[in-house]
Amino acid sequence: MLKIDKIDVEIVNLLMEDGRMSASEMARRLPGVSERIIRYRMERLIAEGVIRVTAVVNPRALGLMCNADVWLEVEADSILSVAQQAAKLPNVCYVAFSMGERDVSIQVVGRTAEEIYRFVTEVIAKLPGVRKTTTTLVPEVLLDVHQWRIPPDMVETAERG
């Protein structure tokens, strides 16, 4: 596990603000930290898999205004297959295995609740191995994985150069 400090967190937060922010702009915003150190740290954070710099699509900007969480109860020998099939579907934006009453958790986006209903009942529910679906419409997302911040208790207190 890579140890990170306050400077690393500040770099990550600036990249979350603007993923295209240059190292020179970050150096201007982080007094006492050189552009060279920022480039080195960014490369290390990327190489260690702590961050990745990528485009994040906003489904709402494309007219996909409706979100839903869908939990799947699946035949025991079909869990991996169902999850892999769901991950390839166009309206699915998240797929994970779950523990408890349901076997697979997915998130779905669509233009309307009716579109999501049709997608779940006509596509998801008919995947081989799916026994049952439970769908919950999500009227508003307050925080998604792309907005998650590094918790303060994970930050080393000693500054590194």
Buried (B, 14 or more C-beta within 10 A) or exposed (E): EEEBBBBBBBBBEBBBEEBEBEBEBBBEEBEEBEBEBBBEBBEBBEEEEBBEEEEEEEBEEEEBEBBBBBBBBBEEEBBEBBBEBBBEBEBBBBBEEBEEEBBBBBBBBBBEBEBBBEBBEEBBBEBEBBEEBEBEEEEEEEEEEEEEEBEEEEBEEEEEE
